[in-house]
Amino acid sequence: MTTPTPRFAGVVPPVVTPLTEEGAVDVASLERLVERMLTAGVDGIFALGSSGETVFLTDSQRDQALETVVKTVGGTVPVIAGCIEPTTRRVLDRADASTRLGVDGLVATAPFYAIVGPHEVERHFRSLAASVELPLLAYDIPVCVHTKLSPGLLSRLAAEGVLAGVKDSSGDDVSFRQLVLSIAEHAPNAGFSLLTGHEVVVDAMMLAGASGSVPGLGNVDPEGYVRLHRACVTGDWDTARAEQDRLTRLFRIVDAADPATAAGATRGVGAFKTALALLGVIDSNAVSLPLRPLDADEASRVRAQLELAGLL
């Protein structure tokens, strides 16, 4: 018996949400960005994730961004939508909106702000899955929600058909490796998607058994991640390592922001948007408050890394 191929696999970039200087969703820039990803050969799009500034956007902005992504993709690859809310019923509201807008899968974190334990987290995912028709993926991002999803929980929910996959942004590569083994042992026929969000070690995670990657840096260089993925699946690990090394150097753009006045999402999303603006893909590097856009000096540091990576 062969192991089923996961529905969500390959390179699935978490698309940023371009904004105008006034803070509105820049639809034209978002269309160009998604079209560039499709031309690069990505295997899916993750809309309204952390890179998409989803928690900073209003519901109407989220709907507009998601509608734009789905329309631009036009069914050529799967679109998964982040339903990132602190509690179960709020997630279901976003799931309903995302379903109406035509996505192919839903992504939810553990509850946050509310104080919960492992029993509540499991009940959360079971309740979500019982109330939605689309495949549900868990988003493991403890730095934001302060809960780590254990391999035991994820493999149990995979085996029972509750979850269709995981987007692992925990940075805990030991846990991810244990999860790969646990899925193989307890849910080998589930077609469970094992997606790593650790963009600087995609080659290692693919070697460990990942189904694919959700790299924020894939906004900037989707072609590089497509080349990396193809090298991994064909077993050309020397090529994969060389491409990963190049992308890891490019990831240094997140160090461009002055740490005295910026941290977290300002460094990451701000750098990705600044790079995309320098590449002419989006019109502005504007970000949501309380983040700030990178200034001219910081942008020059991003430009230098783009040039070193051969993108400018």
C-alpha positions as a Markdown table, in Angstrom:
| # | Residue | x | y | z |
|---|---|---|---|---|
| 1 | Met | 0.0 | 0.0 | 0.0 |
| 2 | Thr | 1.4 | 3.4 | -0.9 |
| 3 | Thr | 1.1 | 6.4 | 1.3 |
| 4 | Pro | -1.5 | 8.9 | 0.0 |
| 5 | Thr | -0.1 | 12.2 | -1.4 |
| 6 | Pro | -1.2 | 15.1 | 0.8 |
| 7 | Arg | -3.6 | 17.5 | -0.9 |
| 8 | Phe | -1.6 | 20.5 | 0.4 |
| 9 | Ala | 2.1 | 20.0 | -0.4 |
| 10 | Gly | 5.0 | 21.6 | -2.1 |
| 11 | Val | 5.7 | 25.3 | -1.9 |
| 12 | Val | 2.8 | 27.3 | -0.4 |
| 13 | Pro | 3.9 | 30.8 | 0.3 |
| 14 | Pro | 2.1 | 32.8 | 3.0 |
| 15 | Val | 1.3 | 35.8 | 0.8 |
| 16 | Val | 1.7 | 39.3 | 2.3 |
| 17 | Thr | -1.1 | 41.8 | 2.1 |
| 18 | Pro | 0.1 | 44.9 | 0.3 |
| 19 | Leu | -1.4 | 48.1 | 1.7 |
| 20 | Thr | -1.7 | 51.6 | 0.4 |
| 21 | Glu | -0.1 | 54.5 | 2.3 |
| 22 | Glu | -3.5 | 55.1 | 3.8 |
| 23 | Gly | -3.8 | 51.6 | 5.0 |
| 24 | Ala | -6.3 | 50.1 | 2.5 |
| 25 | Val | -5.7 | 46.8 | 0.8 |
| 26 | Asp | -3.8 | 47.4 | -2.4 |
| 27 | Val | -5.7 | 45.1 | -4.7 |
| 28 | Ala | -3.6 | 45.7 | -7.8 |
| 29 | Ser | -0.3 | 45.0 | -6.0 |
| 30 | Leu | -1.8 | 41.8 | -4.4 |
| 31 | Glu | -2.8 | 40.6 | -7.8 |
| 32 | Arg | 0.7 | 41.1 | -9.2 |
| 33 | Leu | 2.2 | 39.4 | -6.2 |
| 34 | Val | 0.0 | 36.3 | -6.6 |
| 35 | Glu | 0.5 | 36.2 | -10.3 |
| 36 | Arg | 4.3 | 36.3 | -9.8 |
| 37 | Met | 4.1 | 33.3 | -7.4 |
| 38 | Leu | 2.0 | 31.3 | -9.9 |
| 39 | Thr | 4.4 | 32.1 | -12.7 |
| 40 | Ala | 7.2 | 30.8 | -10.4 |
| 41 | Gly | 5.4 | 27.5 | -10.1 |
| 42 | Val | 4.2 | 27.5 | -6.5 |
| 43 | Asp | 1.9 | 24.7 | -5.4 |
| 44 | Gly | -0.5 | 26.7 | -3.3 |
| 45 | Ile | -1.1 | 30.0 | -1.6 |
| 46 | Phe | -1.6 | 30.6 | 2.1 |
| 47 | Ala | -3.6 | 33.8 | 2.6 |
| 48 | Leu | -4.2 | 35.7 | 5.8 |
| 49 | Gly | -1.4 | 34.1 | 7.8 |
| 50 | Ser | 1.2 | 35.9 | 10.0 |
| 51 | Ser | 3.0 | 37.3 | 6.9 |
| 52 | Gly | -0.4 | 38.5 | 5.7 |
| 53 | Glu | -0.8 | 40.7 | 8.8 |
| 54 | Thr | -4.2 | 39.0 | 9.4 |
| 55 | Val | -4.5 | 40.0 | 13.0 |
| 56 | Phe | -4.0 | 43.6 | 12.1 |
| 57 | Leu | -6.7 | 43.7 | 9.4 |
| 58 | Thr | -10.4 | 44.3 | 9.8 |
| 59 | Asp | -12.8 | 41.7 | 8.7 |
| 60 | Ser | -13.7 | 43.7 | 5.6 |
| 61 | Gln | -10.0 | 44.0 | 4.7 |
| 62 | Arg | -9.5 | 40.2 | 5.2 |
| 63 | Asp | -12.4 | 39.5 | 3.0 |
| 64 | Gln | -11.2 | 41.8 | 0.3 |
| 65 | Ala | -7.7 | 40.4 | 0.4 |
| 66 | Leu | -8.9 | 36.8 | 0.4 |
| 67 | Glu | -11.4 | 37.5 | -2.5 |
| 68 | Thr | -8.5 | 39.0 | -4.5 |
| 69 | Val | -6.3 | 36.0 | -3.9 |
| 70 | Val | -8.9 | 33.4 | -4.8 |
| 71 | Lys | -9.9 | 35.3 | -7.9 |
| 72 | Thr | -6.4 | 35.7 | -9.1 |
| 73 | Val | -5.5 | 32.1 | -8.4 |
| 74 | Gly | -8.5 | 31.0 | -10.4 |
| 75 | Gly | -8.4 | 27.4 | -9.2 |
| 76 | Thr | -4.9 | 26.7 | -10.6 |
| 77 | Val | -3.5 | 25.8 | -7.1 |
| 78 | Pro | -5.2 | 25.3 | -3.7 |
| 79 | Val | -5.7 | 28.4 | -1.5 |
| 80 | Ile | -5.7 | 27.9 | 2.2 |
| 81 | Ala | -7.0 | 30.7 | 4.5 |
| 82 | Gly | -5.9 | 31.7 | 7.9 |
| 83 | Cys | -8.8 | 31.9 | 10.4 |
| 84 | Ile | -6.7 | 33.4 | 13.2 |
| 85 | Glu | -8.9 | 34.3 | 16.1 |
| 86 | Pro | -8.5 | 33.7 | 19.9 |
| 87 | Thr | -11.6 | 31.5 | 20.5 |
| 88 | Thr | -13.5 | 28.8 | 18.8 |
| 89 | Arg | -16.7 | 30.6 | 17.7 |
| 90 | Arg | -14.7 | 33.5 | 16.4 |
| 91 | Val | -12.6 | 31.1 | 14.3 |
| 92 | Leu | -15.8 | 29.6 | 12.9 |
| 93 | Asp | -17.0 | 33.1 | 11.8 |
| 94 | Arg | -13.8 | 33.5 | 9.8 |
| 95 | Ala | -14.1 | 29.9 | 8.5 |
| 96 | Asp | -17.7 | 30.7 | 7.3 |
| 97 | Ala | -16.4 | 33.8 | 5.5 |
| 98 | Ser | -13.5 | 32.1 | 4.0 |
| 99 | Thr | -15.6 | 29.2 | 2.8 |
| 100 | Arg | -18.0 | 31.6 | 1.1 |
| 101 | Leu | -15.1 | 33.2 | -0.7 |
| 102 | Gly | -14.0 | 29.9 | -2.2 |
| 103 | Val | -10.9 | 28.7 | -0.5 |
| 104 | Asp | -9.8 | 25.1 | -0.4 |
| 105 | Gly | -8.7 | 24.7 | 3.2 |
| 106 | Leu | -8.7 | 26.5 | 6.5 |
| 107 | Val | -5.9 | 27.1 | 9.0 |
| 108 | Ala | -6.4 | 27.8 | 12.7 |
| 109 | Thr | -4.1 | 28.2 | 15.7 |
| 110 | Ala | -4.7 | 27.0 | 19.2 |
| 111 | Pro | -6.8 | 29.5 | 21.3 |
| 112 | Phe | -4.9 | 32.5 | 22.6 |
| 113 | Tyr | -5.4 | 35.3 | 25.1 |
| 114 | Ala | -7.9 | 33.0 | 26.8 |
| 115 | Ile | -6.1 | 30.7 | 29.3 |
| 116 | Val | -6.4 | 27.1 | 28.1 |
| 117 | Gly | -4.7 | 23.8 | 28.6 |
| 118 | Pro | -4.3 | 20.7 | 26.4 |
| 119 | His | -7.9 | 19.5 | 26.9 |
| 120 | Glu | -9.3 | 22.9 | 25.7 |
| 121 | Val | -6.9 | 22.9 | 22.7 |
| 122 | Glu | -8.0 | 19.5 | 21.6 |
| 123 | Arg | -11.7 | 20.4 | 22.1 |
| 124 | His | -11.1 | 23.5 | 20.0 |
| 125 | Phe | -9.8 | 21.7 | 17.0 |
| 126 | Arg | -12.4 | 18.9 | 17.3 |
| 127 | Ser | -15.2 | 21.5 | 17.5 |
| 128 | Leu | -13.8 | 23.4 | 14.5 |
| 129 | Ala | -13.5 | 20.3 | 12.3 |
| 130 | Ala | -17.0 | 19.2 | 13.3 |
| 131 | Ser | -18.5 | 22.5 | 12.1 |
| 132 | Val | -16.7 | 23.1 | 8.8 |
| 133 | Glu | -16.8 | 21.2 | 5.5 |
| 134 | Leu | -13.3 | 22.1 | 4.3 |
| 135 | Pro | -10.1 | 20.5 | 5.3 |
| 136 | Leu | -8.7 | 22.0 | 8.5 |
| 137 | Leu | -5.0 | 22.5 | 9.2 |
| 138 | Ala | -3.5 | 23.3 | 12.5 |
| 139 | Tyr | -1.1 | 26.3 | 12.7 |
| 140 | Asp | 1.6 | 25.5 | 15.3 |
| 141 | Ile | 3.0 | 28.9 | 16.3 |
| 142 | Pro | 3.7 | 29.0 | 20.0 |
| 143 | Val | 5.6 | 32.3 | 19.8 |
| 144 | Cys | 2.3 | 34.0 | 19.1 |
| 145 | Val | -0.3 | 31.8 | 20.9 |
| 146 | His | 1.9 | 30.5 | 23.7 |
| 147 | Thr | 0.8 | 26.9 | 23.2 |
| 148 | Lys | 2.9 | 24.2 | 21.6 |
| 149 | Leu | 0.9 | 21.6 | 19.7 |
| 150 | Ser | 2.4 | 18.2 | 20.6 |
| 151 | Pro | 3.2 | 15.5 | 18.1 |
| 152 | Gly | 0.9 | 13.2 | 20.1 |
| 153 | Leu | -2.1 | 15.5 | 19.8 |
| 154 | Leu | -1.5 | 16.2 | 16.1 |
| 155 | Ser | -1.0 | 12.5 | 15.1 |
| 156 | Arg | -4.1 | 11.5 | 17.1 |
| 157 | Leu | -6.2 | 14.1 | 15.3 |
| 158 | Ala | -4.7 | 13.1 | 12.0 |
| 159 | Ala | -5.5 | 9.5 | 12.5 |
| 160 | Glu | -9.1 | 10.3 | 13.4 |
| 161 | Gly | -9.5 | 12.6 | 10.3 |
| 162 | Val | -10.0 | 15.7 | 12.4 |
| 163 | Leu | -7.0 | 17.5 | 10.9 |
| 164 | Ala | -5.7 | 17.5 | 7.3 |
| 165 | Gly | -2.3 | 18.9 | 8.1 |
| 166 | Val | -0.1 | 21.2 | 10.1 |
| 167 | Lys | 1.7 | 24.4 | 9.3 |
| 168 | Asp | 4.7 | 24.2 | 11.7 |
| 169 | Ser | 6.1 | 27.5 | 12.6 |
| 170 | Ser | 7.3 | 26.4 | 16.0 |
| 171 | Gly | 11.0 | 26.5 | 15.2 |
| 172 | Asp | 11.2 | 23.2 | 17.2 |
| 173 | Asp | 12.8 | 21.0 | 14.6 |
| 174 | Val | 13.1 | 18.1 | 17.1 |
| 175 | Ser | 9.4 | 18.2 | 17.7 |
| 176 | Phe | 8.7 | 18.3 | 13.9 |
| 177 | Arg | 10.9 | 15.3 | 13.4 |
| 178 | Gln | 9.0 | 13.4 | 16.1 |
| 179 | Leu | 5.7 | 14.5 | 14.4 |
| 180 | Val | 6.9 | 13.0 | 11.1 |
| 181 | Leu | 7.6 | 9.7 | 12.8 |
| 182 | Ser | 4.4 | 9.8 | 14.8 |
| 183 | Ile | 2.3 | 10.3 | 11.6 |
| 184 | Ala | 4.1 | 7.5 | 9.9 |
| 185 | Glu | 3.3 | 5.2 | 12.9 |
| 186 | His | -0.2 | 6.2 | 13.7 |
| 187 | Ala | -1.7 | 7.9 | 10.6 |
| 188 | Pro | 0.2 | 6.6 | 7.6 |
| 189 | Asn | -2.8 | 6.6 | 5.3 |
| 190 | Ala | -4.3 | 10.0 | 6.4 |
| 191 | Gly | -2.7 | 12.0 | 3.6 |
| 192 | Phe | -1.6 | 14.4 | 6.3 |
| 193 | Ser | 0.2 | 17.6 | 5.2 |
| 194 | Leu | 3.4 | 18.2 | 7.0 |
| 195 | Leu | 4.3 | 21.8 | 6.1 |
| 196 | Thr | 7.3 | 23.6 | 7.6 |
| 197 | Gly | 7.3 | 27.3 | 8.1 |
| 198 | His | 11.0 | 27.3 | 9.0 |
| 199 | Glu | 12.2 | 28.8 | 5.7 |
| 200 | Val | 16.0 | 28.6 | 6.5 |
| 201 | Val | 16.0 | 24.8 | 7.0 |
| 202 | Val | 13.5 | 23.6 | 4.4 |
| 203 | Asp | 16.1 | 21.2 | 2.9 |
| 204 | Ala | 16.6 | 19.5 | 6.3 |
| 205 | Met | 12.8 | 19.3 | 7.0 |
| 206 | Met | 12.2 | 17.8 | 3.5 |
| 207 | Leu | 14.9 | 15.2 | 4.2 |
| 208 | Ala | 13.1 | 14.5 | 7.5 |
| 209 | Gly | 9.8 | 13.9 | 5.7 |
| 210 | Ala | 8.0 | 17.2 | 5.3 |
| 211 | Ser | 5.4 | 17.5 | 2.6 |
| 212 | Gly | 6.4 | 21.0 | 1.7 |
| 213 | Ser | 7.1 | 24.5 | 3.0 |
| 214 | Val | 5.2 | 27.7 | 3.8 |
| 215 | Pro | 8.1 | 30.2 | 3.6 |
| 216 | Gly | 7.5 | 33.9 | 4.2 |
| 217 | Leu | 10.6 | 34.6 | 2.2 |
| 218 | Gly | 8.8 | 32.9 | -0.7 |
| 219 | Asn | 7.1 | 36.2 | -1.2 |
| 220 | Val | 10.4 | 37.7 | -2.2 |
| 221 | Asp | 11.9 | 34.7 | -4.1 |
| 222 | Pro | 9.3 | 32.1 | -5.0 |
| 223 | Glu | 11.4 | 30.7 | -7.8 |
| 224 | Gly | 14.2 | 29.9 | -5.4 |
| 225 | Tyr | 11.9 | 27.9 | -3.1 |
| 226 | Val | 10.4 | 26.1 | -6.1 |
| 227 | Arg | 13.9 | 25.1 | -7.2 |
| 228 | Leu | 14.7 | 24.1 | -3.7 |
| 229 | His | 11.6 | 21.9 | -3.4 |
| 230 | Arg | 12.2 | 20.2 | -6.7 |
| 231 | Ala | 15.8 | 19.4 | -5.8 |
| 232 | Cys | 14.6 | 17.9 | -2.6 |
| 233 | Val | 11.9 | 15.7 | -4.1 |
| 234 | Thr | 14.3 | 14.4 | -6.8 |
| 235 | Gly | 17.0 | 13.6 | -4.1 |
| 236 | Asp | 19.4 | 16.2 | -5.5 |
| 237 | Trp | 20.6 | 17.2 | -2.0 |
| 238 | Asp | 23.7 | 19.0 | -3.2 |
| 239 | Thr | 21.6 | 21.4 | -5.3 |
| 240 | Ala | 19.1 | 21.7 | -2.5 |
| 241 | Arg | 21.7 | 22.7 | 0.0 |
| 242 | Ala | 23.2 | 25.3 | -2.4 |
| 243 | Glu | 19.8 | 26.8 | -3.0 |
| 244 | Gln | 19.0 | 26.7 | 0.7 |
| 245 | Asp | 22.3 | 28.4 | 1.5 |
| 246 | Arg | 21.5 | 31.2 | -1.0 |
| 247 | Leu | 18.0 | 31.7 | 0.5 |
| 248 | Thr | 19.3 | 31.6 | 4.0 |
| 249 | Arg | 21.7 | 34.5 | 3.2 |
| 250 | Leu | 18.8 | 36.3 | 1.6 |
| 251 | Phe | 16.8 | 35.9 | 4.8 |
| 252 | Arg | 19.3 | 38.3 | 6.3 |
| 253 | Ile | 16.9 | 41.0 | 5.0 |
| 254 | Val | 15.0 | 40.6 | 8.3 |
| 255 | Asp | 18.1 | 42.1 | 10.1 |
| 256 | Ala | 17.8 | 45.3 | 8.1 |
| 257 | Ala | 15.5 | 47.1 | 10.5 |
| 258 | Asp | 17.1 | 49.1 | 13.3 |
| 259 | Pro | 16.6 | 46.9 | 16.5 |
| 260 | Ala | 16.4 | 50.1 | 18.6 |
| 261 | Thr | 13.0 | 51.0 | 17.0 |
| 262 | Ala | 11.7 | 47.7 | 15.5 |
| 263 | Ala | 11.1 | 44.1 | 16.4 |
| 264 | Gly | 9.0 | 41.1 | 15.5 |
| 265 | Ala | 6.7 | 41.6 | 12.5 |
| 266 | Thr | 8.2 | 45.0 | 11.6 |
| 267 | Arg | 11.5 | 43.1 | 10.9 |
| 268 | Gly | 9.9 | 40.2 | 9.0 |
| 269 | Val | 6.9 | 41.5 | 7.2 |
| 270 | Gly | 8.5 | 44.9 | 6.9 |
| 271 | Ala | 11.6 | 43.5 | 5.2 |
| 272 | Phe | 9.5 | 41.3 | 2.9 |
| 273 | Lys | 7.4 | 44.2 | 1.8 |
| 274 | Thr | 10.4 | 46.5 | 1.4 |
| 275 | Ala | 12.1 | 43.8 | -0.8 |
| 276 | Leu | 8.9 | 43.5 | -2.9 |
| 277 | Ala | 8.7 | 47.2 | -3.3 |
| 278 | Leu | 12.3 | 47.4 | -4.4 |
| 279 | Leu | 11.6 | 44.6 | -6.9 |
| 280 | Gly | 8.7 | 46.5 | -8.3 |
| 281 | Val | 6.1 | 43.9 | -7.4 |
| 282 | Ile | 4.1 | 46.0 | -5.0 |
| 283 | Asp | 3.7 | 49.8 | -4.9 |
| 284 | Ser | 4.5 | 50.4 | -1.2 |
| 285 | Asn | 6.2 | 48.8 | 1.8 |
| 286 | Ala | 3.4 | 50.2 | 4.1 |
| 287 | Val | 2.5 | 48.0 | 7.1 |
| 288 | Ser | -0.2 | 48.0 | 9.7 |
| 289 | Leu | 0.0 | 49.9 | 12.9 |
| 290 | Pro | 1.7 | 49.6 | 15.3 |
| 291 | Leu | 4.3 | 48.3 | 12.9 |
| 292 | Arg | 6.3 | 50.8 | 10.9 |
| 293 | Pro | 7.7 | 50.7 | 7.4 |
| 294 | Leu | 11.4 | 50.4 | 6.9 |
| 295 | Asp | 13.1 | 53.7 | 6.2 |
| 296 | Ala | 15.5 | 54.6 | 3.4 |
| 297 | Asp | 18.7 | 53.4 | 5.2 |
| 298 | Glu | 17.0 | 50.1 | 6.1 |
| 299 | Ala | 15.8 | 49.7 | 2.6 |
| 300 | Ser | 19.3 | 50.1 | 1.3 |
| 301 | Arg | 20.4 | 47.2 | 3.5 |
| 302 | Val | 17.6 | 45.1 | 2.0 |
| 303 | Arg | 18.7 | 46.1 | -1.5 |
| 304 | Ala | 22.2 | 44.9 | -0.8 |
| 305 | Gln | 20.9 | 41.5 | 0.1 |
| 306 | Leu | 18.7 | 41.3 | -3.0 |
| 307 | Glu | 21.7 | 42.1 | -5.1 |
| 308 | Leu | 23.8 | 39.5 | -3.4 |
| 309 | Ala | 21.1 | 36.9 | -4.1 |
| 310 | Gly | 20.9 | 37.8 | -7.8 |
| 311 | Leu | 17.4 | 39.3 | -7.6 |
| 312 | Leu | 18.5 | 42.9 | -8.5 |
